[in-house]
């Protein structure tokens, strides 16, 4: 590898790190700041990232605090930044198993029971969005019917297995 090219790569990484320190500390403000630096309107960013205008507005208003990997990459490409610059300010889920394992297990048990009873509208314990729920039917080794509750959130990484 040419030492000159290697030096340019290091300078680029150094500049990217400097830029990340100067950016706002929240996802909403960071996306808005990056969009304004590129002189893009919300509509232009929506078109470039293949998101709806409403979704960009939700992100910039703080309604969405976490992005899937694919969405993050699309948005980073539209803003011409490294996806890590966006990822480092994404808010993590509110409730994690390591915070309080007993409480977490109780919440999952309540959620499982209500799904098995037929309740379809549930709030995600991590982000508050509506969960997609279903009951999986199957048979155990003795061919007795078993029912398993399944749920996942479309906004955060929560999954009930």
C-alpha positions in Angstrom: 0.0 0.0 0.0 1.2 3.5 -0.8 2.2 5.3 2.4 0.7 8.5 1.0 -2.7 6.8 0.6 -2.4 5.3 4.0 -1.8 8.8 5.5 -4.9 10.1 3.7 -7.0 7.3 5.2 -5.8 8.1 8.7 -6.5 11.8 8.2 -10.0 10.9 7.0 -10.6 8.8 10.1 -9.2 11.5 12.3 -11.5 14.1 10.7 -14.5 11.8 11.1 -13.8 11.4 14.8 -13.4 15.2 15.2 -16.7 15.7 13.4 -18.5 13.2 15.6 -17.4 15.1 18.8 -18.8 18.4 17.4 -22.2 16.9 16.6 -25.3 17.1 18.9 -25.7 14.3 21.5 -29.2 13.1 20.5 -30.3 11.2 17.4 -33.0 13.8 16.6 -30.7 16.8 16.8 -27.8 15.0 15.1 -29.9 14.0 12.0 -31.2 17.5 11.8 -27.7 19.0 12.1 -26.2 16.6 9.5 -29.2 17.4 7.1 -28.6 21.1 7.5 -24.9 20.8 6.9 -25.7 19.1 3.6 -28.3 21.8 2.8 -31.0 19.3 2.4 -34.7 19.7 3.1 -36.7 17.1 4.9 -38.2 16.1 1.6 -34.8 15.8 -0.1 -33.4 13.6 2.7 -36.5 11.5 2.6 -36.0 11.0 -1.2 -32.3 10.2 -0.8 -32.8 7.8 2.0 -36.0 6.2 0.6 -37.8 7.0 3.8 -41.2 8.8 4.0 -41.2 12.5 4.8 -43.2 11.7 7.9 -40.6 9.2 9.1 -37.8 11.7 8.8 -39.9 14.2 10.7 -40.5 11.5 13.4 -36.8 10.9 13.7 -36.0 14.6 13.9 -38.7 15.2 16.5 -37.3 12.5 18.7 -40.1 9.9 18.3 -37.7 7.4 16.9 -34.6 6.9 19.0 -33.3 3.7 17.5 -32.8 2.6 13.9 -32.4 -0.8 12.4 -29.0 -1.5 10.7 -30.5 -1.2 7.2 -32.3 2.1 8.0 -29.1 3.4 9.6 -27.1 2.6 6.6 -29.6 4.2 4.2 -29.7 7.3 6.3 -25.9 7.5 6.6 -25.5 7.1 2.9 -28.0 9.9 2.2 -26.2 12.2 4.7 -22.7 11.0 3.4 -21.5 10.0 6.9 -20.3 6.8 8.5 -23.2 4.8 10.0 -21.3 4.8 13.4 -21.9 8.6 13.6 -25.6 7.9 13.7 -25.4 4.7 15.8 -23.4 6.2 18.7 -26.3 8.5 19.7 -29.2 6.0 19.3 -31.0 5.4 22.6 -30.9 1.9 23.9 -34.0 0.1 25.0 -35.4 1.1 28.4 -35.8 -2.3 30.0 -33.0 -4.8 29.9 -32.8 -8.2 31.5 -29.6 -7.3 33.3 -31.2 -4.3 35.1 -33.7 -6.4 37.1 -33.9 -10.0 36.1 -36.9 -10.8 38.4 -39.0 -7.9 37.2 -38.0 -8.6 33.5 -39.1 -12.3 33.9 -42.4 -11.2 35.5 -43.1 -8.8 32.6 -42.4 -11.5 30.0 -44.6 -14.0 31.9 -47.5 -11.5 32.1 -47.1 -10.7 28.4 -47.0 -14.4 27.5 -50.2 -15.1 29.5 -52.1 -12.3 28.0 -51.1 -13.2 24.4 -52.2 -16.8 25.1 -55.5 -15.5 26.4 -56.1 -13.8 23.0 -55.2 -10.2 23.8 -53.7 -8.8 20.6 -52.8 -5.2 21.5 -49.8 -5.0 23.7 -47.3 -2.2 24.4 -43.6 -3.0 24.0 -41.9 -3.0 27.4 -38.8 -1.4 25.9 -40.0 1.4 23.7 -43.8 1.6 24.2 -44.7 0.9 20.5 -47.4 -1.7 19.7 -46.2 -5.2 19.5 -47.0 -7.7 16.7 -48.3 -10.8 18.6 -49.4 -14.3 17.6 -49.9 -17.7 19.1 -47.8 -20.5 17.6 -49.5 -23.9 17.8 -47.6 -27.1 17.8 -47.2 -30.6 19.3 -44.9 -31.9 21.9 -43.0 -35.2 21.8 -46.1 -37.0 23.1 -48.3 -35.4 20.4 -50.1 -33.2 22.9 -51.0 -29.7 21.6 -48.8 -26.9 22.9 -49.3 -23.1 22.4 -46.4 -20.6 22.5 -46.7 -16.9 22.6 -44.6 -14.9 20.1 -44.2 -11.2 19.9 -41.9 -8.6 18.4 -41.6 -4.9 18.1 -41.1 -3.1 14.8 -39.3 -0.1 16.3 -36.8 -1.7 18.7 -35.1 -5.1 19.1 -37.5 -6.6 21.6 -38.6 -10.2 20.8 -40.7 -12.5 22.9 -39.6 -16.1 22.0 
